[in-house]
Structures are given as C-alpha cells and as structure tokens.
C-alpha cells in the first residue's frame, strides 16, 4: 500500500507467532508514528467495555504497550517503509477492524493447536497467504499440499505445485469456525472431491479470464495471479482493494476478442491503479520482478 500523506492513517499488522497485533498510527501533520501492541484479550476487553469504536481504540491506546517515533529515531524509517510496502490486515479504526483482528489471532491459535497436535511444532506464519497445513506423497511420486490463506480467506489444494482447487469463505470468521477449528491432517490430505471438481472445470477452460498484478510502493509489479474463474477473480479483487492493496487488473480476450464484462468496476468502492486488456495469458507483464520463492516451512 502507499501512505496517504494528506491525512492520518491507521494500519494493523498481526504477528501470529507472538499472538499480538501491531497498530501503527501515522500523523502526517507532525511526522509522528505511534505504535501500540496488543493481544486478543485486549480486544475482548474493549468490546465488553465500549459501545463506540472511537472509545474502544482510545482504550486500546491507554492499555497497550505504546511508543512514539519521530524522524531520526531508530525504527522510524523502517516503519514508514513497511507501511508503504507491506499489506496490512486492516485499515482504519472501526469495529469491523477489531473483529477482523480478533479473527486473525483466533486463526493463529487454531493453526498452532493443529500443528502441535499433528506435527509437534507451531505453525509457520511467515506468509499469511500460504500457511502450510501439511503435504502427502501420492502414488507415482505426486505431492499433495494444502495451504490456508488467511488474508483472502480460502484453503488451497496443490498437486505438484499447481493449484488443484480452492475453497473460498466469505470471511475469516467463517473459515475459523467451519474449517480451522476442526482441522485433521488425514482429512486435509485426502484428495478432496470439491478440489477435483474445480480442477476438472479449470482444465475445460483453456485460457484464464483475468490477472491481478500486485504493485510495490514504486508502482512496480512484484507478483501476479491469474484466474480461470470470473467469480474467484472478482472476489479476490474486491477483498484486496478493500484492504488497500495497490494493484492493476488485466482482462484477457477470448478467441472471439471479447473479455469479461467491465460492469464490476461500478461495484468497487476503490478502483485499481490500472486496467489493461491482453490477447493472451502467455504475454508476461513488462515489469515483473523475480517471483518470491514458494513458502516451504520445515517439518
């Protein structure tokens, strides 16, 4: 995301390894950064004590570990760089933010419990979009891997490194209480019928319909995702834009020279940084840098 230097901004980053949230408040009028660190118990306490979101966040500020950073102080520049380049879990001080943050911490606890039970170690949260839930070697040397994407709220099943299917949820709360609370390694690594069905449908469609290009704070494409399914594309696009992610959209022409309808732009609260049309998914983005290595936590 890019810092909006015309006003104050509040962004939140979960650290699921520690079970804590880092709240960064950036006051541009004073070039002042305030950082508050709190946990799930703090969220529950303010939810029980406050009816107003403003009052709730003021209470968090009062009871949290809190420190101020000004230009020239250790950590100030690193914080500004993080705000420009790292996607936050939530933006703005609202009760929706509190609920989303609580669900992130709840997901961390559920995944740690699962990993301790199945593997004897805690989960690896270095990439919240690809938390490893386990892998299994199938017949003929094929490998099945399952990942939880906490930011976009889906479970992904991969066969030999390629997406086999994705189970999407409307919210992290739904994902927590319908799947993450009842995780089983044996169930996860059985070839799911829904994933096989999605894979079959995807194979019938030769070319993807759209692509999302993710941008860094300089506007350079650092990662991209192609979509074979219009519904999955629109769901991810809205979720990413609602979280303040900087991105561009590419629509692919089919064999008749047509793309999916652009009417979805009318339903977006925030528009992408750019919209482009390409003839084929084989044409690579001009400014793509080397892909980030796939998250492969040690077992």
Secondary structure, 3 states (H helix, E strand, C coil): CCCCCCCCEEEEEEECCCCEEEEEEEECCCCEEEEEEEEHHHHHHHHHHCCCHHHHHHHHHHHCEEEEEECCCCCHHHHHHHHHHCCCCEECCCHHHHHHHHHHHHHHHHHHHHHHHHHCCCCCCCCCCCEEEEEEECHHHCEEEEEEECCCCEEEEEECCEEEEEEECCCHHHHHHHCHHHCCHHHHCCCCHHHHHHHHHHHHCCCCCEEEEEECCCCCEEEEEEECCHHHHHHHHHHHHHCCCCEEEEEECCCCCCCCCHHHHHHCCCCCCEEEEECCCCCCCCCCCCCCCCCCCCC
